[in-house]
C-alpha cells in the first residue's frame, strides 16, 4: 500500500513540475515590459493640403463617374483643405531617429511626432523606401530620447508571444498582445514581402509601430491589417532583419542601394521541373533577361533556373529578390543555374536596382488577318509581324505566334490569354505554325506528354508555361 502511495505521489509531483515548466513561458502580465517600452514608441500625425473644386452650378447633379460632373467642376472655385493622417513609429537612436512606414508620411507637408503622450516635436524625413514601405525621420530637437533595439526576427517562431504598441484610431499609447501566427507571408502589398503574421490586435493608426518579442526587442514593423473595419486577428509586420539594412542605408545615404540582377523570374512548377529533369520544383525560373543587365553580361539566359545565389540556396522563387536586394551593389557573386539538365556556375557583377531602367511595355493591341487553327491545342494563332514587334516594343529578333482565340476545351485555357505570344516550345524557337504543330505532335507521342512554352503575356512579360496534353 505504501508503495502504491509513493508511486501516486511521484506521478503528481512529476505532472505538477511538467505543467509548471510548460507554462513558465506564459507571461503573468505584460505590465513591466509595456512600461519599459512605452517611452520609445511615438504617435505620428501628418498634414497635407488637398485642393478641390466646388460645382459652380449646384442645381445640376450628375451620376457618380460622369465626365460632365468633372467638366463643370473645372469651372468651380478652388478650395483648399487640410487632410490629417495618423500613424505610429519607434525611436532607434537617442538623438531622435524614428522609424515608421512610408505610407504614413508620404506626401506630408508637416510631420508632428508625439513622445510620451505629451511632448510634440516637428520631424523631417531622412529617407523613405516605398518598395518595402519604410521611412526614417529625424526629430528636430536637441533632446535625448530612450531608444529600443532590434531583435533577430529569424529566431522568432510561430507561437511566440509578441506585443504591439501604437496609435490605433489616434488613441495613442495602446498595447495589444498575441502570438506569431505565421511567417514569410506574401500578400501583394509591396515588392519585397516576407511578413510576420500576428493575431495581436493591429488597427488603423498602428502602421509603423513596433512588434516586440518578450525581451523587448523589435522583431517587426507593423504595416498592414486584413479587414476594412479594423483588426480581425490577422496583422502583418515587416521582419526586423529585412528592415535593418534598408534603415541603415536611409540614414547614411537618404536612399536605398539594392542589388540588381536584371531578370524577370517565375515559380518552378512540377511540370517545368519534369521537363527540365530537375529533382524537384525549386529555384527561380528566368523568364526574361534585361538588356545590358548584370545577368546578360554574365551569360544568364531565359529558361535558366537559378538554384543558388551567393552561397544561398533558392527553394522558392520569392526568396531570390529579397536575397539579391540585400546584397552589396558592385559585389561579384556566384550564381548557380540549371541549364540543359546540368548545373552551371556564373560570376555576376551585381548592379544597382535604383539606377536600372524599369520595364516599360505597351499594352496596345493590333489585329491582323490569316488566323490558323492548331487542332491539337484548340487555339487559333497568327504569325508575329514587324508591326507587332514595333507596337509592343519587343526585341527586334523576336519570332513567334500571337494567340487570337482559345477554345473552351483547350489545354491552355487556364494558362494563357488571347494576345499572348508563343515564342518557344520545348526550348525551341517558333518561327511558323508548322514549327509549333510538329513539336506538339512529338509531345503527344511521348510518354511524358508535357509541353513547355515560352510566351509573352498581355503585359509583354516573358514567361514559361508548362501544361499536360491529353
Secondary structure, 3 states (H helix, E strand, C coil): CHHHHHHHHHHHHHHHHHHHHHHCCCCCCCHHHHHHHHHHEEEEEEEEEEEEECCCCCCCCCCCCCHHHHHHHCCCCEEEEEEEEEEEEEEEECCCEEEECHHHHCCCCEEEEEECCCEEEEEEEEEEECCCCEEEEEECCCCCCCCCCECCHHHCCCCCEEEEEECHHHCCCEEEEEEEEEEEECCCCCCCCCEEEECCCCCCCCCCCEEECCCCCEEEEEEEECCCCCCCCCEEEEEHHHHHHHHHHHHHHCCCCCEECCEEEEECCHHHHHHCCCCCCCCEEEEEECCCCHHHHHCCCCCCEEEEECCEECCCHHHHHHHHHHCCCCCEEEEEEEECCEEEEEEEECEEHHHCCCCCCCCCCCCCCCCEEECCCCEEEEECCHHHHHHCCCCCCCCCEEEEEECCCCCCCCCCCCCCEEEEECCEECCCHHHHHHHHHHHHHCCCCEEEEEEECCCCCEEEEEEECC
